[in-house]
């Protein structure tokens, strides 16, 4: 009948019946080769030139995402991948505001005492010291042989030069005696001065006088505090009490004391 289509075009029917096929990934390389071949046929360029043009077009966009390059280290206007911990490095993150200061923690335990340090250098020499003491009118007693302490004080450690001086008076009758004075530092006795005192004529007591002076001195080095004393005694019993009128004891500290 006019206007009635008894049959359909086979090509059109085939196009309608068959679904559209996509290009599988494995077929892209042959497709790219076909595109290059078509370009050679249509433009007249050589196959080598077509390949170079394709490589250049790919290389100009290699390593880019939407035209933005990627970098393994932070760089301006470039993409940065996450690290192994799936996080961006702290250097590219904005600084967070400081939080409020926390409360003070508990005090820690006291540490062990450190080892003793080495001995320091010897310091400069200090100033000299002079120690002195004086007394007057000290009775020596009439008994013979008793050492009477006239004046004394404590002597600190160090090297010292010690000097004792004084004057003695005896106004008794019928006898004369030698008076012997010395300095003692602890148990160490040094220096001695002798005076012969008595009343009478030269026949009975030749050389005796009513009074006389004495001076004794010694050097001493002490490592601990010691008592230093000036003392006197007489050899003979006397009828009266002899007197030490004026006595003085002086100690002078020195760097060294040499007795020659």
ABEGO torsion letter per residue (X at the ends): XBGBBABBBAAAAAAAABBBBBBBAAAAAAAAAAAAAAAAAAAGBBAAAAAAAAAAAAAAABGBBGGBBBBABBBBGBBBBBBAAGBBBAAABBBBBBBBBBBBBBBBBBBBBBBBBBBBBBBBBBBBBBBBBBBBGBBAEABBGBBBBABBBBBBBEBBBBBBBEBBBBABBGBBBBBBBBBBBEABBBEBBBBBBEBEBAAABBGBBABBBBBBBBBBBBABBBBBBBBBBBABBBABBBBBABBBBBBBBBABBBBX
